[in-house]
Amino acid sequence: MGHIYEFEIPWFDGVLVFQYKPNKQKNHKKQVNSPVREETYFSEDRLKTQKDCTSRIIIPTVLILFIKADDASTLIDNIKQKRKLYEGAETALFVNTMKMWVGNDSQYAISTLKKEFLRDECSDSFVKEYDYVAMRFELSREYKGYNRNDDSYERNEFFTDICKDGIKLVECSKRLAFGANSASEAYNVY
């Protein structure tokens, strides 16, 4: 029985998986263990593996958008009411989203982003134009265009696709003031 070790490297767009499998030789008094290393890596948006590799792809399932509270109040209200994204919202969503974060459930569980949904509503924000609402969505399939370094064309296609698919709203924060520690793990949309 082998052990699977999973590593995430910030500058690497993907997940590395290493597996250690002891080789058991028959008819020997001593058992000799020699490691078999298997690597999984992403290249050109396709998963490539060495021969006989047992691996798994981790598909992002959590999307968090930080949307400008004042400029997109109608959009925010519509999303809250429908409990999902909808066709026709993609342009307003793209233009009014300040930051975003995409990951899987286990990454979200250990992130500081979940605290955004527990914060108290701001009432006396110094600069109201930076107030935002954090919205957490459940991704229904694998998408392109959400990576940190994707260009604005790819990002716009991502927003079009998620609105067309009507991804489900899971959670919505109160109106929050943007501060030094706000959404530190998230990245700019454009």
Backbone bond lengths (Angstrom), bond angles and torsions (degrees), N, CA, C in turn:
res aa  C-N    CA-C-N  psi(-1)  N-CA   C-N-CA  omega(-1)  CA-C   N-CA-C  phi
1 M - - - 1.446 - - 1.523 108.38 -
2 G 1.307 117.22 130.77 1.451 121.16 -177.51 1.517 111.76 -99.92
3 H 1.297 114.78 170.90 1.459 121.45 177.44 1.517 107.54 -115.70
4 I 1.324 116.68 137.13 1.459 121.20 178.22 1.520 107.46 -105.68
5 Y 1.313 115.16 129.03 1.452 121.71 177.90 1.523 107.39 -116.13
6 E 1.318 116.31 132.20 1.456 121.91 -176.68 1.520 108.06 -117.88
7 F 1.325 116.39 132.61 1.451 121.48 -178.70 1.511 108.96 -127.13
8 E 1.321 116.46 140.27 1.451 121.13 172.54 1.519 107.04 -116.45
9 I 1.316 115.45 129.91 1.449 121.85 -178.79 1.525 106.68 -117.03
10 P 1.344 118.81 122.93 1.462 122.16 -172.57 1.530 114.25 -54.61
11 W 1.321 118.82 -40.83 1.464 120.90 -176.77 1.510 112.52 -83.57
12 F 1.310 118.29 -4.23 1.463 123.12 -177.77 1.512 109.05 -106.99
13 D 1.315 117.33 122.52 1.455 122.00 -176.37 1.521 109.68 -84.95
14 G 1.306 116.47 80.17 1.458 120.94 -178.79 1.509 110.24 161.33
15 V 1.269 116.48 -167.84 1.455 122.63 -178.61 1.514 108.11 -129.78
16 L 1.328 116.93 133.96 1.457 121.10 174.42 1.518 108.72 -96.79
17 V 1.284 116.31 136.02 1.454 120.84 178.84 1.523 107.84 -125.90
18 F 1.338 116.83 125.53 1.451 121.97 176.27 1.515 107.45 -117.20
19 Q 1.307 115.91 141.29 1.452 119.57 179.32 1.517 108.73 -128.35
20 Y 1.324 115.57 131.97 1.456 122.39 177.71 1.520 107.80 -105.06
21 K 1.335 116.13 121.90 1.458 121.17 178.64 1.524 108.05 -125.47
22 P 1.314 118.01 118.21 1.469 118.90 176.79 1.533 109.70 -73.79
23 N 1.334 115.55 136.60 1.463 120.68 175.36 1.517 108.47 -90.18
24 K 1.291 117.05 127.52 1.466 121.54 -179.57 1.524 108.51 -107.35
25 Q 1.324 115.20 121.78 1.466 119.74 179.26 1.522 109.35 -100.46
26 K 1.324 115.70 138.69 1.455 121.02 -178.26 1.526 110.46 -86.61
27 N 1.320 115.81 159.66 1.465 124.46 175.91 1.526 113.70 63.01
28 H 1.260 118.83 31.25 1.455 123.04 175.09 1.524 108.35 -126.04
29 K 1.321 114.84 144.04 1.459 118.58 177.31 1.533 110.10 -70.61
30 K 1.323 115.65 -41.86 1.451 120.10 177.99 1.521 109.46 -94.29
31 Q 1.304 115.14 139.93 1.454 119.55 177.65 1.522 107.77 -94.48
32 V 1.318 115.78 126.32 1.451 120.32 -177.82 1.525 108.02 -103.49
33 N 1.310 114.58 125.69 1.462 120.39 178.06 1.518 108.91 -106.96
34 S 1.292 116.64 122.87 1.461 119.74 173.25 1.521 107.44 -125.75
35 P 1.314 116.61 132.91 1.461 119.27 -174.96 1.525 112.20 -72.32
36 V 1.299 114.81 143.12 1.459 122.14 170.71 1.516 105.06 -112.30
37 R 1.293 116.66 117.88 1.455 120.50 -176.57 1.519 108.97 -101.90
38 E 1.294 114.95 129.13 1.450 120.45 177.36 1.513 108.28 -121.53
39 E 1.299 116.85 135.23 1.447 120.64 -178.98 1.519 110.08 -118.52
40 T 1.277 115.12 145.93 1.454 122.05 173.56 1.514 106.74 -125.56
41 Y 1.307 117.26 134.18 1.451 119.32 179.68 1.520 109.94 -147.13
42 F 1.350 115.24 157.95 1.447 120.72 178.74 1.528 108.24 -98.06
43 S 1.294 116.49 141.94 1.452 121.71 174.55 1.520 107.57 -153.93
44 E 1.326 116.56 127.01 1.458 122.62 179.76 1.530 112.18 51.58
45 D 1.342 115.26 45.85 1.470 122.55 177.20 1.527 113.79 59.88
46 R 1.294 118.67 17.41 1.465 120.88 177.88 1.515 107.66 -126.61
47 L 1.308 115.30 142.01 1.449 120.35 178.37 1.512 108.75 -84.46
48 K 1.338 115.77 125.92 1.452 120.53 178.21 1.526 107.74 -121.20
49 T 1.275 117.36 139.03 1.452 120.83 -178.87 1.511 110.56 -134.07
50 Q 1.325 115.61 157.88 1.454 119.95 172.52 1.517 108.37 -71.87
51 K 1.308 116.92 160.31 1.460 122.73 -178.41 1.523 110.55 -58.80
52 D 1.323 116.33 142.05 1.462 124.88 178.56 1.519 113.13 62.17
53 C 1.298 118.04 29.44 1.462 121.09 -177.85 1.520 109.92 -90.80
54 T 1.301 115.57 132.45 1.455 121.47 172.94 1.519 106.01 -98.40
55 S 1.324 116.78 115.10 1.458 119.56 -177.08 1.517 109.59 -145.38
56 R 1.317 114.34 172.12 1.447 119.46 177.31 1.516 108.28 -140.64
57 I 1.307 114.97 147.97 1.455 121.10 177.99 1.520 107.28 -97.82
58 I 1.301 116.31 133.04 1.453 119.81 177.41 1.522 107.57 -98.32
59 I 1.313 115.81 112.52 1.457 121.92 -177.99 1.525 108.51 -97.55
60 P 1.337 116.86 128.52 1.458 119.47 177.94 1.527 111.72 -59.10
61 T 1.318 116.28 138.20 1.459 121.54 -179.43 1.527 112.57 -125.26
62 V 1.330 116.86 -8.48 1.463 121.12 -176.91 1.527 109.49 -120.02
63 L 1.312 115.67 129.57 1.461 122.51 175.54 1.516 107.45 -124.45
64 I 1.327 116.72 128.06 1.460 120.88 175.05 1.528 107.87 -119.85
65 L 1.311 115.52 126.11 1.461 122.08 177.51 1.520 109.20 -113.82
66 F 1.316 116.50 136.78 1.458 123.36 177.57 1.525 106.46 -108.42
67 I 1.332 115.68 102.89 1.458 122.82 -169.59 1.528 110.43 -104.89
68 K 1.337 116.13 136.27 1.468 121.75 179.72 1.526 109.23 -57.39
69 A 1.314 116.17 125.63 1.471 121.07 -173.66 1.521 113.12 -69.96
70 D 1.331 118.44 -44.35 1.469 120.68 -176.68 1.522 112.52 -76.59
71 D 1.313 116.69 -48.59 1.462 121.07 -174.23 1.523 113.07 -68.11
72 A 1.308 117.29 -25.64 1.466 120.49 -174.70 1.524 112.58 -121.75
73 S 1.311 117.69 31.26 1.469 119.72 -176.44 1.529 112.17 -61.61
74 T 1.336 117.54 -38.54 1.468 120.39 177.80 1.521 110.48 -66.41
75 L 1.320 117.01 -44.36 1.463 121.79 177.52 1.526 111.00 -59.02
76 I 1.323 116.48 -46.09 1.470 121.66 179.88 1.528 110.36 -61.44
77 D 1.319 116.65 -45.46 1.470 120.42 178.82 1.526 111.64 -61.25
78 N 1.338 117.27 -42.22 1.470 121.11 179.13 1.525 111.89 -63.81
79 I 1.325 116.59 -42.56 1.472 120.22 178.98 1.521 110.14 -64.67
80 K 1.330 117.11 -42.80 1.471 120.83 177.89 1.528 111.22 -60.77
81 Q 1.316 116.07 -43.31 1.461 121.08 -178.28 1.533 111.20 -66.23
82 K 1.327 117.11 -44.38 1.468 121.21 -177.30 1.533 112.27 -81.31
83 R 1.354 116.93 -17.89 1.472 123.62 -177.72 1.525 112.39 62.68
84 K 1.351 116.80 23.72 1.457 121.99 177.92 1.527 109.06 -166.01
85 L 1.331 115.93 167.88 1.457 120.42 172.22 1.520 108.07 -79.32
86 Y 1.304 116.64 161.62 1.456 120.14 -175.87 1.525 110.10 -144.55
87 E 1.342 115.70 155.20 1.458 120.88 178.10 1.514 109.56 -62.54
88 G 1.318 115.16 139.39 1.458 120.98 -177.84 1.517 112.44 100.17
89 A 1.323 117.58 -13.42 1.469 121.44 -178.56 1.522 112.52 -94.15
90 E 1.340 117.53 -7.23 1.461 120.41 -170.99 1.526 114.71 -60.60
91 T 1.333 118.26 -41.10 1.468 120.14 -178.60 1.522 110.80 -68.13
92 A 1.322 117.23 -48.67 1.470 120.91 178.94 1.524 110.71 -62.24
93 L 1.314 116.82 -37.93 1.461 121.16 179.60 1.523 110.51 -66.19
94 F 1.317 116.77 -45.73 1.473 121.40 -179.84 1.524 111.28 -62.10
95 V 1.326 116.36 -46.20 1.466 121.74 -176.49 1.530 111.72 -68.83
96 N 1.325 118.18 -35.62 1.465 121.65 -172.97 1.519 114.99 -99.25
97 T 1.316 118.07 1.13 1.467 120.03 176.33 1.517 109.11 -87.59
98 M 1.332 116.12 120.59 1.458 121.65 -178.31 1.532 111.06 -80.60
99 K 1.320 115.21 -48.84 1.464 121.61 -176.61 1.513 109.15 -139.61
100 M 1.335 115.33 164.57 1.455 120.24 177.54 1.522 109.89 -150.09
101 W 1.317 115.13 161.92 1.462 122.24 176.04 1.521 107.80 -146.69
102 V 1.330 116.20 137.35 1.457 121.87 177.86 1.526 108.35 -131.10
103 G 1.320 116.59 134.58 1.462 121.34 178.28 1.517 110.08 -168.73
104 N 1.332 115.77 -172.93 1.462 119.10 177.67 1.531 109.53 -100.01
105 D 1.315 116.21 176.87 1.472 120.95 -175.81 1.523 112.73 -59.88
106 S 1.338 117.93 -41.00 1.468 119.64 -178.04 1.529 111.07 -70.21
107 Q 1.334 118.10 -34.70 1.465 120.49 176.09 1.528 110.03 -66.55
108 Y 1.310 116.04 -40.91 1.465 120.41 179.04 1.527 110.53 -64.61
109 A 1.326 116.89 -39.76 1.466 121.33 -177.45 1.530 112.20 -61.35
110 I 1.329 117.72 -32.31 1.470 120.19 -178.72 1.527 112.88 -99.22
111 S 1.326 116.46 -0.37 1.465 119.45 -178.89 1.527 110.97 -82.80
112 T 1.309 114.85 165.79 1.468 120.31 175.69 1.529 110.59 -85.61
113 L 1.314 116.99 -6.24 1.467 120.89 -176.48 1.519 113.38 -65.50
114 K 1.320 117.49 -28.83 1.467 118.66 -178.72 1.530 111.64 -65.46
115 K 1.327 117.17 -20.52 1.466 121.22 177.08 1.532 111.73 -67.76
116 E 1.339 115.96 -24.45 1.462 120.05 179.12 1.528 111.13 -58.76
117 F 1.322 116.55 -32.95 1.459 120.86 -176.97 1.526 112.78 -83.44
118 L 1.331 116.90 -6.49 1.457 121.69 -179.92 1.527 112.34 -105.14
119 R 1.320 117.03 -10.22 1.465 121.42 -176.95 1.521 111.29 -68.50
120 D 1.328 115.39 151.49 1.460 121.13 176.32 1.521 110.40 -75.96
121 E 1.312 114.86 151.20 1.460 120.60 179.69 1.519 109.89 -64.69
122 C 1.334 115.73 141.32 1.466 119.19 177.40 1.519 108.50 -81.71
123 S 1.295 115.95 139.46 1.461 118.90 -179.98 1.521 110.96 -117.53
124 D 1.303 116.86 -28.25 1.462 120.20 -176.88 1.530 110.69 -128.40
125 S 1.300 116.19 54.79 1.457 122.22 179.98 1.525 109.59 -63.90
126 F 1.318 116.66 137.12 1.464 121.59 -178.42 1.533 110.49 -69.12
127 V 1.339 116.96 -45.81 1.457 121.45 179.51 1.526 107.58 -120.21
128 K 1.319 115.85 96.96 1.473 121.85 -174.60 1.529 113.10 -63.49
129 E 1.329 117.79 -26.49 1.465 119.88 -177.29 1.528 112.43 -66.67
130 Y 1.331 117.61 -15.76 1.465 121.11 178.26 1.523 113.14 -100.52
131 D 1.324 116.77 3.70 1.465 119.25 175.56 1.524 109.00 -67.26
132 Y 1.311 115.76 148.82 1.458 119.79 -176.69 1.517 111.21 -146.71
133 V 1.318 114.55 168.75 1.455 122.83 172.74 1.524 106.13 -123.18
134 A 1.324 116.95 129.73 1.471 121.31 176.53 1.526 108.16 -91.51
135 M 1.330 115.62 131.42 1.463 120.60 179.51 1.525 108.71 -126.79
136 R 1.326 114.95 127.44 1.466 120.26 179.18 1.523 109.04 -104.52
137 F 1.328 115.23 128.73 1.460 122.57 -178.43 1.523 110.02 -119.58
138 E 1.307 115.22 156.38 1.463 122.35 175.71 1.525 107.74 -102.28
139 L 1.338 116.78 117.64 1.462 120.24 179.33 1.519 109.53 -75.10
140 S 1.326 115.55 134.64 1.457 120.85 -174.36 1.524 113.50 -91.88
141 R 1.316 116.73 -14.88 1.465 121.19 179.77 1.523 108.73 -160.40
142 E 1.318 116.37 -178.28 1.458 120.18 177.60 1.528 108.99 -81.66
143 Y 1.318 116.30 135.70 1.460 122.36 -178.43 1.522 109.78 -123.47
144 K 1.322 115.19 162.94 1.464 122.12 171.76 1.515 107.45 -114.08
145 G 1.329 115.78 152.90 1.455 120.60 174.76 1.505 115.39 100.31
146 Y 1.337 118.53 7.04 1.460 120.40 -179.33 1.523 113.35 -102.12
147 N 1.310 118.31 -7.10 1.466 120.45 -177.27 1.522 111.64 -67.20
148 R 1.301 115.31 152.49 1.464 122.96 -176.11 1.530 112.43 -52.00
149 N 1.306 118.10 -40.32 1.465 121.46 -173.38 1.532 114.24 -97.70
150 D 1.310 118.25 9.42 1.459 120.10 177.88 1.525 109.83 -68.87
151 D 1.325 115.77 147.41 1.470 119.27 -178.95 1.529 110.70 -79.49
152 S 1.330 115.86 173.35 1.470 120.05 -174.49 1.529 112.21 -66.45
153 Y 1.323 118.45 -29.58 1.463 120.48 176.68 1.533 110.31 -64.47
154 E 1.344 116.53 -47.94 1.472 121.01 178.82 1.534 110.90 -63.77
155 R 1.335 115.85 -39.25 1.463 120.18 179.69 1.534 110.36 -65.52
156 N 1.315 116.97 -40.74 1.460 120.89 178.01 1.534 110.47 -63.16
157 E 1.327 117.47 -39.67 1.469 121.70 176.70 1.532 110.43 -63.24
158 F 1.320 116.63 -38.38 1.466 121.40 177.25 1.528 110.20 -60.85
159 F 1.326 116.72 -47.70 1.461 120.72 179.72 1.531 111.12 -63.45
160 T 1.322 117.13 -38.41 1.470 121.17 176.96 1.524 110.15 -61.98
161 D 1.341 116.41 -45.60 1.469 120.84 -178.31 1.531 112.79 -64.65
162 I 1.333 117.22 -43.76 1.468 118.54 -177.64 1.529 111.58 -70.24
163 C 1.329 117.19 -31.53 1.468 119.59 176.21 1.523 110.28 -71.81
164 K 1.321 116.56 -41.30 1.465 120.68 178.37 1.527 111.27 -62.01
165 D 1.345 116.45 -38.69 1.468 121.18 179.53 1.526 112.53 -77.04
166 G 1.324 117.40 -15.83 1.468 120.78 179.75 1.514 112.58 62.85
167 I 1.354 116.30 51.37 1.467 118.76 -177.39 1.527 110.92 -62.24
168 K 1.319 114.75 148.39 1.467 123.75 -171.16 1.535 112.41 -78.70
169 L 1.334 115.57 132.92 1.462 122.19 172.61 1.524 108.16 -78.68
170 V 1.329 116.71 125.75 1.458 121.54 -179.32 1.525 110.61 -97.88
171 E 1.327 115.75 -41.60 1.458 119.81 -172.70 1.526 109.04 -155.41
172 C 1.318 115.86 148.53 1.458 121.64 179.22 1.525 108.96 -136.54
173 S 1.320 116.39 133.36 1.465 119.59 179.82 1.522 110.26 -83.12
174 K 1.308 114.80 174.26 1.461 120.76 171.05 1.527 107.14 -79.45
175 R 1.308 117.00 176.94 1.466 121.02 175.01 1.523 107.72 -67.18
176 L 1.331 116.26 126.72 1.460 121.61 -175.13 1.520 111.22 -123.23
177 A 1.331 115.63 148.66 1.463 121.04 176.26 1.520 108.37 -89.70
178 F 1.318 116.02 135.62 1.455 120.52 -179.43 1.516 108.52 -77.76
179 G 1.333 116.21 124.93 1.455 121.76 -179.89 1.511 111.05 -129.18
180 A 1.327 115.83 -175.24 1.462 121.41 -177.13 1.526 112.30 -61.25
181 N 1.318 117.52 -35.38 1.463 120.77 -177.71 1.521 113.72 -97.45
182 S 1.312 117.53 1.99 1.458 121.08 -177.05 1.524 110.26 -71.72
183 A 1.300 115.71 129.48 1.467 122.48 172.74 1.522 112.40 49.12
184 S 1.332 117.07 43.13 1.462 120.45 -175.86 1.529 113.02 -64.74
185 E 1.323 118.40 -25.03 1.466 121.20 179.15 1.525 112.25 -87.30
186 A 1.312 117.33 -13.46 1.461 121.14 -178.75 1.529 109.57 -81.03
187 Y 1.327 115.55 164.57 1.459 119.88 -179.89 1.526 109.77 -129.27
188 N 1.322 114.79 159.84 1.461 120.53 -177.27 1.523 110.76 -65.97
189 V 1.308 115.40 146.73 1.454 120.99 -178.83 1.526 110.51 -73.73
190 Y 1.326 117.23 -41.46 1.475 120.69 179.60 1.495 110.39 -142.82
